[in-house]
Amino acid sequence: MYQRRDLVHAYLGAQQRSFGGYYAESPTFNGALKAHYLSLLDGLQRLFGVILDGDLGANPKPALLMLFRSTADSLLTLRTPWSGFLEAGLIHRNLEEAGEWGVRVTRAGERINAALTDAREGHLDMLDALVAAMLGDRADLTITEADVRAAGIDILAEPNPTEYPLFDA
């Protein structure tokens, strides 16, 4: 079953940025995952009757769509100082060796991470509310697998990362 939250997540995942389970070192998996999100987004947009990734003029509330896209872009750019590290063992060891300064860095990082988590949740809530406003009386629509099949929509299955090389870059 799909709800508007799934539409928001499909839009975010289709951007192939920092949302949706992409792996930095696996273009093969990432290509399959993006294809899944694009098929899901296309299908859900058709069934909900709203276009999030097309021309602003195709949406009856283009100002809300502009804010939706700006909010999505803001969400997708959120990061911490640790965001770019796949392995930070040496950094952590150096911070432990730095004594009180390392503790200060660690605590500041924890505060940043907590603020980022709160910001991420706020963005997702805002995106959901914007989609609800654009959908109007269809805001609480639930789409079933039967609805998807009846509409002739083919949503690609979400790929399983264990079936792909994760370091094929």
mmCIF file of the C-alpha atoms, coordinates in Angstrom:
data_MODEL
# 
_entry.id   MODEL 
# 
loop_
_atom_site.group_PDB 
_atom_site.id 
_atom_site.type_symbol 
_atom_site.label_atom_id 
_atom_site.label_alt_id 
_atom_site.label_comp_id 
_atom_site.label_asym_id 
_atom_site.label_entity_id 
_atom_site.label_seq_id 
_atom_site.pdbx_PDB_ins_code 
_atom_site.Cartn_x 
_atom_site.Cartn_y 
_atom_site.Cartn_z 
_atom_site.occupancy 
_atom_site.B_iso_or_equiv 
_atom_site.pdbx_formal_charge 
_atom_site.auth_seq_id 
_atom_site.auth_comp_id 
_atom_site.auth_asym_id 
_atom_site.auth_atom_id 
_atom_site.pdbx_PDB_model_num 
ATOM 1   C CA . MET A 1 1   ? 0.000  0.000  0.000   1.00 0.00 ? 1   MET A CA 1 
ATOM 2   C CA . TYR A 1 2   ? 1.197  3.488  -0.819  1.00 0.00 ? 2   TYR A CA 1 
ATOM 3   C CA . GLN A 1 3   ? 0.410  6.794  0.843   1.00 0.00 ? 3   GLN A CA 1 
ATOM 4   C CA . ARG A 1 4   ? 1.600  10.346 0.198   1.00 0.00 ? 4   ARG A CA 1 
ATOM 5   C CA . ARG A 1 5   ? 4.669  9.730  2.396   1.00 0.00 ? 5   ARG A CA 1 
ATOM 6   C CA . ASP A 1 6   ? 5.718  7.115  -0.161  1.00 0.00 ? 6   ASP A CA 1 
ATOM 7   C CA . LEU A 1 7   ? 5.305  9.699  -2.915  1.00 0.00 ? 7   LEU A CA 1 
ATOM 8   C CA . VAL A 1 8   ? 7.614  12.085 -1.026  1.00 0.00 ? 8   VAL A CA 1 
ATOM 9   C CA . HIS A 1 9   ? 10.186 9.325  -0.444  1.00 0.00 ? 9   HIS A CA 1 
ATOM 10  C CA . ALA A 1 10  ? 10.037 8.288  -4.110  1.00 0.00 ? 10  ALA A CA 1 
ATOM 11  C CA . TYR A 1 11  ? 10.696 11.885 -5.169  1.00 0.00 ? 11  TYR A CA 1 
ATOM 12  C CA . LEU A 1 12  ? 13.636 12.191 -2.777  1.00 0.00 ? 12  LEU A CA 1 
ATOM 13  C CA . GLY A 1 13  ? 15.061 8.809  -3.747  1.00 0.00 ? 13  GLY A CA 1 
ATOM 14  C CA . ALA A 1 14  ? 14.807 9.624  -7.454  1.00 0.00 ? 14  ALA A CA 1 
ATOM 15  C CA . GLN A 1 15  ? 17.158 12.570 -6.929  1.00 0.00 ? 15  GLN A CA 1 
ATOM 16  C CA . GLN A 1 16  ? 20.004 10.071 -6.247  1.00 0.00 ? 16  GLN A CA 1 
ATOM 17  C CA . ARG A 1 17  ? 21.581 12.193 -3.562  1.00 0.00 ? 17  ARG A CA 1 
ATOM 18  C CA . SER A 1 18  ? 21.733 11.710 0.199   1.00 0.00 ? 18  SER A CA 1 
ATOM 19  C CA . PHE A 1 19  ? 18.387 9.933  0.592   1.00 0.00 ? 19  PHE A CA 1 
ATOM 20  C CA . GLY A 1 20  ? 17.159 6.504  -0.290  1.00 0.00 ? 20  GLY A CA 1 
ATOM 21  C CA . GLY A 1 21  ? 19.898 4.005  0.469   1.00 0.00 ? 21  GLY A CA 1 
ATOM 22  C CA . TYR A 1 22  ? 22.466 4.745  -2.228  1.00 0.00 ? 22  TYR A CA 1 
ATOM 23  C CA . TYR A 1 23  ? 26.035 3.468  -1.801  1.00 0.00 ? 23  TYR A CA 1 
ATOM 24  C CA . ALA A 1 24  ? 28.922 5.802  -2.634  1.00 0.00 ? 24  ALA A CA 1 
ATOM 25  C CA . GLU A 1 25  ? 31.038 3.066  -4.207  1.00 0.00 ? 25  GLU A CA 1 
ATOM 26  C CA . SER A 1 26  ? 28.400 1.085  -6.112  1.00 0.00 ? 26  SER A CA 1 
ATOM 27  C CA . PRO A 1 27  ? 27.226 2.639  -9.381  1.00 0.00 ? 27  PRO A CA 1 
ATOM 28  C CA . THR A 1 28  ? 25.681 -0.662 -10.531 1.00 0.00 ? 28  THR A CA 1 
ATOM 29  C CA . PHE A 1 29  ? 23.424 -0.908 -7.461  1.00 0.00 ? 29  PHE A CA 1 
ATOM 30  C CA . ASN A 1 30  ? 22.761 2.835  -7.552  1.00 0.00 ? 30  ASN A CA 1 
ATOM 31  C CA . GLY A 1 31  ? 21.575 2.611  -11.161 1.00 0.00 ? 31  GLY A CA 1 
ATOM 32  C CA . ALA A 1 32  ? 19.114 -0.142 -10.260 1.00 0.00 ? 32  ALA A CA 1 
ATOM 33  C CA . LEU A 1 33  ? 17.948 1.782  -7.184  1.00 0.00 ? 33  LEU A CA 1 
ATOM 34  C CA . LYS A 1 34  ? 17.423 4.983  -9.173  1.00 0.00 ? 34  LYS A CA 1 
ATOM 35  C CA . ALA A 1 35  ? 15.417 3.032  -11.786 1.00 0.00 ? 35  ALA A CA 1 
ATOM 36  C CA . HIS A 1 36  ? 13.240 1.686  -8.947  1.00 0.00 ? 36  HIS A CA 1 
ATOM 37  C CA . TYR A 1 37  ? 12.649 5.163  -7.506  1.00 0.00 ? 37  TYR A CA 1 
ATOM 38  C CA . LEU A 1 38  ? 11.898 6.654  -10.930 1.00 0.00 ? 38  LEU A CA 1 
ATOM 39  C CA . SER A 1 39  ? 9.353  3.927  -11.715 1.00 0.00 ? 39  SER A CA 1 
ATOM 40  C CA . LEU A 1 40  ? 7.793  4.318  -8.264  1.00 0.00 ? 40  LEU A CA 1 
ATOM 41  C CA . LEU A 1 41  ? 7.673  8.109  -8.602  1.00 0.00 ? 41  LEU A CA 1 
ATOM 42  C CA . ASP A 1 42  ? 6.138  7.922  -12.069 1.00 0.00 ? 42  ASP A CA 1 
ATOM 43  C CA . GLY A 1 43  ? 3.499  5.435  -10.950 1.00 0.00 ? 43  GLY A CA 1 
ATOM 44  C CA . LEU A 1 44  ? 2.583  7.252  -7.751  1.00 0.00 ? 44  LEU A CA 1 
ATOM 45  C CA . GLN A 1 45  ? 2.410  10.626 -9.488  1.00 0.00 ? 45  GLN A CA 1 
ATOM 46  C CA . ARG A 1 46  ? -0.033 9.145  -12.003 1.00 0.00 ? 46  ARG A CA 1 
ATOM 47  C CA . LEU A 1 47  ? -2.171 7.497  -9.329  1.00 0.00 ? 47  LEU A CA 1 
ATOM 48  C CA . PHE A 1 48  ? -2.186 10.493 -6.963  1.00 0.00 ? 48  PHE A CA 1 
ATOM 49  C CA . GLY A 1 49  ? -2.773 12.869 -9.884  1.00 0.00 ? 49  GLY A CA 1 
ATOM 50  C CA . VAL A 1 50  ? 0.086  15.241 -9.089  1.00 0.00 ? 50  VAL A CA 1 
ATOM 51  C CA . ILE A 1 51  ? 3.376  15.913 -10.880 1.00 0.00 ? 51  ILE A CA 1 
ATOM 52  C CA . LEU A 1 52  ? 6.306  16.749 -8.606  1.00 0.00 ? 52  LEU A CA 1 
ATOM 53  C CA . ASP A 1 53  ? 9.178  16.355 -11.063 1.00 0.00 ? 53  ASP A CA 1 
ATOM 54  C CA . GLY A 1 54  ? 7.779  18.037 -14.178 1.00 0.00 ? 54  GLY A CA 1 
ATOM 55  C CA . ASP A 1 55  ? 7.064  21.533 -15.410 1.00 0.00 ? 55  ASP A CA 1 
ATOM 56  C CA . LEU A 1 56  ? 5.711  23.921 -12.780 1.00 0.00 ? 56  LEU A CA 1 
ATOM 57  C CA . GLY A 1 57  ? 2.846  24.792 -15.113 1.00 0.00 ? 57  GLY A CA 1 
ATOM 58  C CA . ALA A 1 58  ? 1.608  21.196 -14.955 1.00 0.00 ? 58  ALA A CA 1 
ATOM 59  C CA . ASN A 1 59  ? 0.791  21.659 -11.264 1.00 0.00 ? 59  ASN A CA 1 
ATOM 60  C CA . PRO A 1 60  ? -2.327 23.642 -10.289 1.00 0.00 ? 60  PRO A CA 1 
ATOM 61  C CA . LYS A 1 61  ? -0.397 25.065 -7.311  1.00 0.00 ? 61  LYS A CA 1 
ATOM 62  C CA . PRO A 1 62  ? 3.019  25.949 -8.788  1.00 0.00 ? 62  PRO A CA 1 
ATOM 63  C CA . ALA A 1 63  ? 4.050  28.122 -5.822  1.00 0.00 ? 63  ALA A CA 1 
ATOM 64  C CA . LEU A 1 64  ? 3.636  25.153 -3.468  1.00 0.00 ? 64  LEU A CA 1 
ATOM 65  C CA . LEU A 1 65  ? 5.567  22.957 -5.891  1.00 0.00 ? 65  LEU A CA 1 
ATOM 66  C CA . MET A 1 66  ? 8.417  25.507 -5.923  1.00 0.00 ? 66  MET A CA 1 
ATOM 67  C CA . LEU A 1 67  ? 8.511  25.420 -2.116  1.00 0.00 ? 67  LEU A CA 1 
ATOM 68  C CA . PHE A 1 68  ? 8.329  21.605 -2.178  1.00 0.00 ? 68  PHE A CA 1 
ATOM 69  C CA . ARG A 1 69  ? 11.352 21.426 -4.481  1.00 0.00 ? 69  ARG A CA 1 
ATOM 70  C CA . SER A 1 70  ? 13.276 23.979 -2.440  1.00 0.00 ? 70  SER A CA 1 
ATOM 71  C CA . THR A 1 71  ? 12.514 22.037 0.748   1.00 0.00 ? 71  THR A CA 1 
ATOM 72  C CA . ALA A 1 72  ? 13.583 18.768 -0.887  1.00 0.00 ? 72  ALA A CA 1 
ATOM 73  C CA . ASP A 1 73  ? 16.833 20.352 -2.067  1.00 0.00 ? 73  ASP A CA 1 
ATOM 74  C CA . SER A 1 74  ? 17.438 21.715 1.433   1.00 0.00 ? 74  SER A CA 1 
ATOM 75  C CA . LEU A 1 75  ? 16.860 18.264 2.941   1.00 0.00 ? 75  LEU A CA 1 
ATOM 76  C CA . LEU A 1 76  ? 19.165 16.608 0.438   1.00 0.00 ? 76  LEU A CA 1 
ATOM 77  C CA . THR A 1 77  ? 22.021 18.987 1.266   1.00 0.00 ? 77  THR A CA 1 
ATOM 78  C CA . LEU A 1 78  ? 21.928 18.427 5.039   1.00 0.00 ? 78  LEU A CA 1 
ATOM 79  C CA . ARG A 1 79  ? 25.153 16.924 6.330   1.00 0.00 ? 79  ARG A CA 1 
ATOM 80  C CA . THR A 1 80  ? 27.458 16.733 9.329   1.00 0.00 ? 80  THR A CA 1 
ATOM 81  C CA . PRO A 1 81  ? 31.235 17.103 9.428   1.00 0.00 ? 81  PRO A CA 1 
ATOM 82  C CA . TRP A 1 82  ? 31.302 13.276 9.472   1.00 0.00 ? 82  TRP A CA 1 
ATOM 83  C CA . SER A 1 83  ? 29.090 12.805 6.408   1.00 0.00 ? 83  SER A CA 1 
ATOM 84  C CA . GLY A 1 84  ? 31.872 12.213 3.900   1.00 0.00 ? 84  GLY A CA 1 
ATOM 85  C CA . PHE A 1 85  ? 33.696 9.493  5.806   1.00 0.00 ? 85  PHE A CA 1 
ATOM 86  C CA . LEU A 1 86  ? 33.120 5.813  5.118   1.00 0.00 ? 86  LEU A CA 1 
ATOM 87  C CA . GLU A 1 87  ? 35.673 4.867  7.783   1.00 0.00 ? 87  GLU A CA 1 
ATOM 88  C CA . ALA A 1 88  ? 36.732 7.277  10.531  1.00 0.00 ? 88  ALA A CA 1 
ATOM 89  C CA . GLY A 1 89  ? 38.701 4.971  12.845  1.00 0.00 ? 89  GLY A CA 1 
ATOM 90  C CA . LEU A 1 90  ? 41.923 6.986  12.621  1.00 0.00 ? 90  LEU A CA 1 
ATOM 91  C CA . ILE A 1 91  ? 40.067 10.219 13.325  1.00 0.00 ? 91  ILE A CA 1 
ATOM 92  C CA . HIS A 1 92  ? 38.402 8.703  16.395  1.00 0.00 ? 92  HIS A CA 1 
ATOM 93  C CA . ARG A 1 93  ? 41.731 7.391  17.644  1.00 0.00 ? 93  ARG A CA 1 
ATOM 94  C CA . ASN A 1 94  ? 43.314 10.840 17.197  1.00 0.00 ? 94  ASN A CA 1 
ATOM 95  C CA . LEU A 1 95  ? 40.396 12.436 19.035  1.00 0.00 ? 95  LEU A CA 1 
ATOM 96  C CA . GLU A 1 96  ? 40.826 10.011 21.937  1.00 0.00 ? 96  GLU A CA 1 
ATOM 97  C CA . GLU A 1 97  ? 44.515 10.918 22.062  1.00 0.00 ? 97  GLU A CA 1 
ATOM 98  C CA . ALA A 1 98  ? 43.621 14.638 22.070  1.00 0.00 ? 98  ALA A CA 1 
ATOM 99  C CA . GLY A 1 99  ? 42.101 14.349 25.544  1.00 0.00 ? 99  GLY A CA 1 
ATOM 100 C CA . GLU A 1 100 ? 39.710 17.110 26.552  1.00 0.00 ? 100 GLU A CA 1 
ATOM 101 C CA . TRP A 1 101 ? 39.822 18.679 23.071  1.00 0.00 ? 101 TRP A CA 1 
ATOM 102 C CA . GLY A 1 102 ? 38.809 15.385 21.534  1.00 0.00 ? 102 GLY A CA 1 
ATOM 103 C CA . VAL A 1 103 ? 35.953 15.076 24.028  1.00 0.00 ? 103 VAL A CA 1 
ATOM 104 C CA . ARG A 1 104 ? 34.861 18.585 23.088  1.00 0.00 ? 104 ARG A CA 1 
ATOM 105 C CA . VAL A 1 105 ? 34.916 17.692 19.375  1.00 0.00 ? 105 VAL A CA 1 
ATOM 106 C CA . THR A 1 106 ? 32.939 14.503 20.029  1.00 0.00 ? 106 THR A CA 1 
ATOM 107 C CA . ARG A 1 107 ? 30.298 16.310 22.088  1.00 0.00 ? 107 ARG A CA 1 
ATOM 108 C CA . ALA A 1 108 ? 29.964 19.069 19.501  1.00 0.00 ? 108 ALA A CA 1 
ATOM 109 C CA . GLY A 1 109 ? 29.580 16.410 16.812  1.00 0.00 ? 109 GLY A CA 1 
ATOM 110 C CA . GLU A 1 110 ? 26.824 14.748 18.826  1.00 0.00 ? 110 GLU A CA 1 
ATOM 111 C CA . ARG A 1 111 ? 24.992 18.085 19.136  1.00 0.00 ? 111 ARG A CA 1 
ATOM 112 C CA . ILE A 1 112 ? 25.350 18.680 15.396  1.00 0.00 ? 112 ILE A CA 1 
ATOM 113 C CA . ASN A 1 113 ? 24.028 15.191 14.675  1.00 0.00 ? 113 ASN A CA 1 
ATOM 114 C CA . ALA A 1 114 ? 21.027 15.710 16.978  1.00 0.00 ? 114 ALA A CA 1 
ATOM 115 C CA . ALA A 1 115 ? 20.235 19.054 15.336  1.00 0.00 ? 115 ALA A CA 1 
ATOM 116 C CA . LEU A 1 116 ? 20.566 17.457 11.913  1.00 0.00 ? 116 LEU A CA 1 
ATOM 117 C CA . THR A 1 117 ? 18.201 14.639 12.869  1.00 0.00 ? 117 THR A CA 1 
ATOM 118 C CA . ASP A 1 118 ? 15.657 17.221 14.043  1.00 0.00 ? 118 ASP A CA 1 
ATOM 119 C CA . ALA A 1 119 ? 16.120 19.257 10.852  1.00 0.00 ? 119 ALA A CA 1 
ATOM 120 C CA . ARG A 1 120 ? 15.694 16.144 8.698   1.00 0.00 ? 120 ARG A CA 1 
ATOM 121 C CA . GLU A 1 121 ? 12.426 15.266 10.488  1.00 0.00 ? 121 GLU A CA 1 
ATOM 122 C CA . GLY A 1 122 ? 11.214 18.857 10.082  1.00 0.00 ? 122 GLY A CA 1 
ATOM 123 C CA . HIS A 1 123 ? 11.962 18.789 6.364   1.00 0.00 ? 123 HIS A CA 1 
ATOM 124 C CA . LEU A 1 124 ? 10.105 15.489 5.913   1.00 0.00 ? 124 LEU A CA 1 
ATOM 125 C CA . ASP A 1 125 ? 7.109  16.853 7.829   1.00 0.00 ? 125 ASP A CA 1 
ATOM 126 C CA . MET A 1 126 ? 7.103  20.000 5.687   1.00 0.00 ? 126 MET A CA 1 
ATOM 127 C CA . LEU A 1 127 ? 7.344  17.970 2.472   1.00 0.00 ? 127 LEU A CA 1 
ATOM 128 C CA . ASP A 1 128 ? 4.441  15.772 3.575   1.00 0.00 ? 128 ASP A CA 1 
ATOM 129 C CA . ALA A 1 129 ? 2.299  18.818 4.414   1.00 0.00 ? 129 ALA A CA 1 
ATOM 130 C CA . LEU A 1 130 ? 3.130  20.473 1.078   1.00 0.00 ? 130 LEU A CA 1 
ATOM 131 C CA . VAL A 1 131 ? 2.129  17.349 -0.850  1.00 0.00 ? 131 VAL A CA 1 
ATOM 132 C CA . ALA A 1 132 ? -1.077 17.155 1.209   1.00 0.00 ? 132 ALA A CA 1 
ATOM 133 C CA . ALA A 1 133 ? -1.841 20.780 0.316   1.00 0.00 ? 133 ALA A CA 1 
ATOM 134 C CA . MET A 1 134 ? -1.202 20.077 -3.386  1.00 0.00 ? 134 MET A CA 1 
ATOM 135 C CA . LEU A 1 135 ? -3.348 16.930 -3.306  1.00 0.00 ? 135 LEU A CA 1 
ATOM 136 C CA . GLY A 1 136 ? -6.289 18.620 -1.601  1.00 0.00 ? 136 GLY A CA 1 
ATOM 137 C CA . ASP A 1 137 ? -9.147 16.142 -1.177  1.00 0.00 ? 137 ASP A CA 1 
ATOM 138 C CA . ARG A 1 138 ? -6.841 13.302 -2.323  1.00 0.00 ? 138 ARG A CA 1 
ATOM 139 C CA . ALA A 1 139 ? -4.383 13.929 0.547   1.00 0.00 ? 139 ALA A CA 1 
ATOM 140 C CA . ASP A 1 140 ? -5.426 10.849 2.503   1.00 0.00 ? 140 ASP A CA 1 
ATOM 141 C CA . LEU A 1 141 ? -5.611 8.552  -0.514  1.00 0.00 ? 141 LEU A CA 1 
ATOM 142 C CA . THR A 1 142 ? -4.181 5.066  -0.034  1.00 0.00 ? 142 THR A CA 1 
ATOM 143 C CA . ILE A 1 143 ? -3.110 3.230  -3.165  1.00 0.00 ? 143 ILE A CA 1 
ATOM 144 C CA . THR A 1 144 ? -3.116 -0.551 -3.148  1.00 0.00 ? 144 THR A CA 1 
ATOM 145 C CA . GLU A 1 145 ? -1.118 -2.978 -5.256  1.00 0.00 ? 145 GLU A CA 1 
ATOM 146 C CA . ALA A 1 146 ? -4.417 -3.773 -6.996  1.00 0.00 ? 146 ALA A CA 1 
ATOM 147 C CA . ASP A 1 147 ? -4.754 -0.073 -7.938  1.00 0.00 ? 147 ASP A CA 1 
ATOM 148 C CA . VAL A 1 148 ? -1.234 -0.147 -9.380  1.00 0.00 ? 148 VAL A CA 1 
ATOM 149 C CA . ARG A 1 149 ? -1.971 -3.264 -11.443 1.00 0.00 ? 149 ARG A CA 1 
ATOM 150 C CA . ALA A 1 150 ? -5.374 -1.967 -12.591 1.00 0.00 ? 150 ALA A CA 1 
ATOM 151 C CA . ALA A 1 151 ? -3.708 1.208  -13.884 1.00 0.00 ? 151 ALA A CA 1 
ATOM 152 C CA . GLY A 1 152 ? -1.181 -0.883 -15.815 1.00 0.00 ? 152 GLY A CA 1 
ATOM 153 C CA . ILE A 1 153 ? 1.739  0.630  -13.940 1.00 0.00 ? 153 ILE A CA 1 
ATOM 154 C CA . ASP A 1 154 ? 4.944  -1.379 -13.673 1.00 0.00 ? 154 ASP A CA 1 
ATOM 155 C CA . ILE A 1 155 ? 6.892  -0.407 -10.557 1.00 0.00 ? 155 ILE A CA 1 
ATOM 156 C CA . LEU A 1 156 ? 10.321 -1.982 -10.557 1.00 0.00 ? 156 LEU A CA 1 
ATOM 157 C CA . ALA A 1 157 ? 11.128 -3.948 -7.426  1.00 0.00 ? 157 ALA A CA 1 
ATOM 158 C CA . GLU A 1 158 ? 13.544 -2.309 -5.015  1.00 0.00 ? 158 GLU A CA 1 
ATOM 159 C CA . PRO A 1 159 ? 16.955 -3.872 -5.630  1.00 0.00 ? 159 PRO A CA 1 
ATOM 160 C CA . ASN A 1 160 ? 18.608 -5.926 -2.921  1.00 0.00 ? 160 ASN A CA 1 
ATOM 161 C CA . PRO A 1 161 ? 22.120 -4.582 -2.224  1.00 0.00 ? 161 PRO A CA 1 
ATOM 162 C CA . THR A 1 162 ? 23.383 -8.102 -1.486  1.00 0.00 ? 162 THR A CA 1 
ATOM 163 C CA . GLU A 1 163 ? 22.812 -8.954 -5.152  1.00 0.00 ? 163 GLU A CA 1 
ATOM 164 C CA . TYR A 1 164 ? 25.189 -6.226 -6.388  1.00 0.00 ? 164 TYR A CA 1 
ATOM 165 C CA . PRO A 1 165 ? 28.893 -5.550 -5.996  1.00 0.00 ? 165 PRO A CA 1 
ATOM 166 C CA . LEU A 1 166 ? 29.065 -2.754 -3.426  1.00 0.00 ? 166 LEU A CA 1 
ATOM 167 C CA . PHE A 1 167 ? 32.532 -1.565 -4.382  1.00 0.00 ? 167 PHE A CA 1 
ATOM 168 C CA . ASP A 1 168 ? 32.494 -1.552 -8.175  1.00 0.00 ? 168 ASP A CA 1 
ATOM 169 C CA . ALA A 1 169 ? 33.507 2.078  -8.685  1.00 0.00 ? 169 ALA A CA 1 
# 
